[in-house]
Amino acid sequence: MDKRFYSKLIFKEYLTDNIMRIGFEAPDEFTFKAGQFFNILFDPSDVNYNRSYSILNPPSKAGIIESCIKLIEKGYGSDRLRSMKEGDMMMLEAPHGVFVIDEKTANNDHVFICTGTGVTPFYSILLEHLHRKPDKRFTLIYGAATLKELVFNETFSDLERKHDNFEYIPTLTRQSDGSWKGRTGRVQAHLPSSIEGKTFYICGLKDMIKDVMDALLDRNVDMENIHIERYT
Ligand SMILES: Cc1cc2nc3c(=O)[nH]c(=O)nc-3n(C[C@H](O)[C@H](O)[C@H](O)COP(=O)(O)OP(=O)(O)OC[C@H]3O[C@@H](n4cnc5c(N)ncnc54)[C@H](O)[C@@H]3O)c2cc1C
């Protein structure tokens, strides 16, 4: 199948003032792996206007390409997404990327670390793999500023209740009104104490990736056990 195709925006929903969930129609023959991303070619004649977005839905939810996107003040793609309407047609390019579950590793523990909308590929991966791989362990360490911005918190808490092989570790940095009784501080403060048998996956902005990488390398995690998806 051609990687480029025109697709209709089926829905657009604000999860917070500046986090949007969107869904495009996927062609019948479209397939992808959990963790991959797609490009929106806002101006197909100029590559400078391409923007990449991780796919939110798991492959088992067919017929749709969803994402969860933080809208930046005066960001080009962000402004275009704000003004897009359901029914609009856009050129997409997909699937792309290698940020998928490492099937070659002998490690049985997969540790996902993210902040903000860096959670998007992990949502897809967890919904796809948790119930199919009961012999593997999955951990999600997910940081946000406030509870409102911890999008999909309920879904992950629910998954943790249903799956013995999943541990959910949310942490907030700026919920100062006393309503949050959970973990606080940055994601790297909540890394597992032992690195034995673990493969780490980090997704988010470059500063956070650097901080987590530094913390993992300090603990002598081998580079081959670290996978990264960098948003900027
Ligand atoms: C493989 C890949 C997958 C991605 N998946 C997602 C995703 O699922 N969800 C998502 O929200 N983003 C994702 N991104 C980031 C996305 O592609 C854009 O870079 C981001 O949405 C900003 O685009 P823009 O056109 O609105 O801003 P631009 O006009 O490109 O940039 C405006 C400025 O904002 C800065 N900036 C960019 N992102 C942020 C941010 N989050 N916070 C603060 N400043 C920022 C840039 O450095 C730049 O200085 C992904 C990026 C890559 C490479």
The ligand as an SDF file (V2000), in Angstrom:
LIG
                    3D

 53 58  0  0  0  0  0  0  0  0999 V2000
    8.3430   10.6690   15.8130 C   0  0  0  0  0  0  0  0  0  0  0  0
    7.5800   11.8030   16.4660 C   0  0  0  0  0  0  0  0  0  0  0  0
    6.3430   11.5590   17.0370 C   0  0  0  0  0  0  0  0  0  0  0  0
    5.6370   12.6030   17.6590 C   0  0  0  0  0  0  0  0  0  0  0  0
    4.4450   12.3200   18.2540 N   0  0  0  0  0  0  0  0  0  0  0  0
    3.8050   13.2930   18.9310 C   0  0  0  0  0  0  0  0  0  0  0  0
    2.5810   13.0050   19.6360 C   0  0  0  0  0  0  0  0  0  0  0  0
    2.0520   11.8860   19.5780 O   0  0  0  0  0  0  0  0  0  0  0  0
    2.0180   13.9950   20.3560 N   0  0  0  0  0  0  0  0  0  0  0  0
    2.5670   15.2520   20.4090 C   0  0  0  0  0  0  0  0  0  0  0  0
    2.0170   16.1130   21.1150 O   0  0  0  0  0  0  0  0  0  0  0  0
    3.6930   15.5700   19.7400 N   0  0  0  0  0  0  0  0  0  0  0  0
    4.3040   14.6250   18.9850 C   0  0  0  0  0  0  0  0  0  0  0  0
    5.4470   14.9400   18.3080 N   0  0  0  0  0  0  0  0  0  0  0  0
    5.8670   16.3570   18.2160 C   0  0  0  0  0  0  0  0  0  0  0  0
    5.1860   17.0110   16.9900 C   0  0  0  0  0  0  0  0  0  0  0  0
    5.6350   16.4050   15.7990 O   0  0  0  0  0  0  0  0  0  0  0  0
    5.4740   18.5050   16.8700 C   0  0  0  0  0  0  0  0  0  0  0  0
    6.8600   18.7280   16.9310 O   0  0  0  0  0  0  0  0  0  0  0  0
    4.8000   19.3400   17.9660 C   0  0  0  0  0  0  0  0  0  0  0  0
    3.4030   19.0480   17.9390 O   0  0  0  0  0  0  0  0  0  0  0  0
    5.0080   20.8300   17.7030 C   0  0  0  0  0  0  0  0  0  0  0  0
    4.6410   21.1180   16.3770 O   0  0  0  0  0  0  0  0  0  0  0  0
    4.1250   22.5530   15.9370 P   0  0  0  0  0  0  0  0  0  0  0  0
    4.1430   22.5750   14.4350 O   0  0  0  0  0  0  0  0  0  0  0  0
    2.8410   22.8840   16.6110 O   0  0  0  0  0  0  0  0  0  0  0  0
    5.2200   23.5350   16.5080 O   0  0  0  0  0  0  0  0  0  0  0  0
    6.4990   24.1720   15.6820 P   0  0  0  0  0  0  0  0  0  0  0  0
    5.9740   25.3310   14.8720 O   0  0  0  0  0  0  0  0  0  0  0  0
    7.1520   23.0760   14.9320 O   0  0  0  0  0  0  0  0  0  0  0  0
    7.4090   24.5760   16.8650 O   0  0  0  0  0  0  0  0  0  0  0  0
    7.1480   25.5650   17.8030 C   0  0  0  0  0  0  0  0  0  0  0  0
    8.1650   25.5290   18.9510 C   0  0  0  0  0  0  0  0  0  0  0  0
    7.6390   24.7270   20.0010 O   0  0  0  0  0  0  0  0  0  0  0  0
    8.6310   23.8170   20.5060 C   0  0  0  0  0  0  0  0  0  0  0  0
    7.9250   22.5940   20.9280 N   0  0  0  0  0  0  0  0  0  0  0  0
    7.5830   21.5400   20.1690 C   0  0  0  0  0  0  0  0  0  0  0  0
    6.8720   20.6290   20.9070 N   0  0  0  0  0  0  0  0  0  0  0  0
    6.8020   21.1540   22.1530 C   0  0  0  0  0  0  0  0  0  0  0  0
    6.1990   20.7110   23.3660 C   0  0  0  0  0  0  0  0  0  0  0  0
    5.5300   19.5450   23.4550 N   0  0  0  0  0  0  0  0  0  0  0  0
    6.2910   21.5070   24.4710 N   0  0  0  0  0  0  0  0  0  0  0  0
    6.9220   22.6820   24.4020 C   0  0  0  0  0  0  0  0  0  0  0  0
    7.5260   23.1490   23.2890 N   0  0  0  0  0  0  0  0  0  0  0  0
    7.4630   22.4140   22.1730 C   0  0  0  0  0  0  0  0  0  0  0  0
    9.5630   23.5760   19.3320 C   0  0  0  0  0  0  0  0  0  0  0  0
   10.8670   23.2090   19.8040 O   0  0  0  0  0  0  0  0  0  0  0  0
    9.5460   24.9400   18.6380 C   0  0  0  0  0  0  0  0  0  0  0  0
   10.4980   25.7860   19.2250 O   0  0  0  0  0  0  0  0  0  0  0  0
    6.1760   13.9220   17.6750 C   0  0  0  0  0  0  0  0  0  0  0  0
    7.4160   14.1560   17.0590 C   0  0  0  0  0  0  0  0  0  0  0  0
    8.1050   13.1350   16.4650 C   0  0  0  0  0  0  0  0  0  0  0  0
    9.4450   13.4180   15.8260 C   0  0  0  0  0  0  0  0  0  0  0  0
  1  2  1  0
  2  3  1  0
  2 52  2  0
  3  4  2  0
  4  5  1  0
  4 50  1  0
  5  6  2  0
  6  7  1  0
  6 13  1  0
  7  8  2  0
  7  9  1  0
  9 10  1  0
 10 11  2  0
 10 12  1  0
 12 13  2  0
 13 14  1  0
 14 15  1  0
 14 50  1  0
 15 16  1  0
 16 17  1  0
 16 18  1  0
 18 19  1  0
 18 20  1  0
 20 21  1  0
 20 22  1  0
 22 23  1  0
 23 24  1  0
 24 25  2  0
 24 26  1  0
 24 27  1  0
 27 28  1  0
 28 29  2  0
 28 30  1  0
 28 31  1  0
 31 32  1  0
 32 33  1  0
 33 34  1  0
 33 48  1  0
 34 35  1  0
 35 36  1  0
 35 46  1  0
 36 37  1  0
 36 45  1  0
 37 38  2  0
 38 39  1  0
 39 40  1  0
 39 45  2  0
 40 41  1  0
 40 42  2  0
 42 43  1  0
 43 44  2  0
 44 45  1  0
 46 47  1  0
 46 48  1  0
 48 49  1  0
 50 51  2  0
 51 52  1  0
 52 53  1  0
M  END
$$$$
